[in-house]
């Protein structure tokens, strides 16, 4: 069920992104057609139309993708989702009221960092309940689960880092391409080209660099902000998990180790 929901959510994002890219392309070509008969150069014409195909089909879609990823990440990677305020306190109340064995069925539907880590530790305890150092075993399991979740979110935002590093290279490629066109126009003009003959190459060179930096700088800033946010949330989750672990330890000490542990299978 969760896999179906995830696939459906990803499909909605892909369709939305494709629709946005299509709208951008339509607007670009519409503006090109409308401005082809005009002599004056507007801001849009200078910074979009002059960029050529490199801007239209590579850098503009990258800018739309960057905005979409930024909105999606800021909406889904935040403390209210990854670490709800009462998550740790609710787990502690459950241990005190119903016992730590009930955590399996209670935490199974929760997706925050603390609940997922504690659930992994409790499952590990069920799987190896004869081990003497139960507290150390569960502590290691919680630490591994938090690290795995943290790496998962860091890999997720890595797309912004990739875009931030690739965009300037694409802009530099446009600059080189524009300078090649510029030198070719100089050669074709016999060494004395008219200014309007040089404008096309210079425009492509400068506009592509502009767009590459315009995309890269915000993408890298957002990547850094989200990375720090994930690490901060993971650190707070580790603190809450330690408090829950102490509560589980106290609950285990009260219950004799020889007492059979209930499971969902019985």
Order of alpha helices (4+ residues) and beta strands (2+ residues): alpha-alpha-alpha-alpha-alpha-alpha-alpha-alpha-alpha-alpha
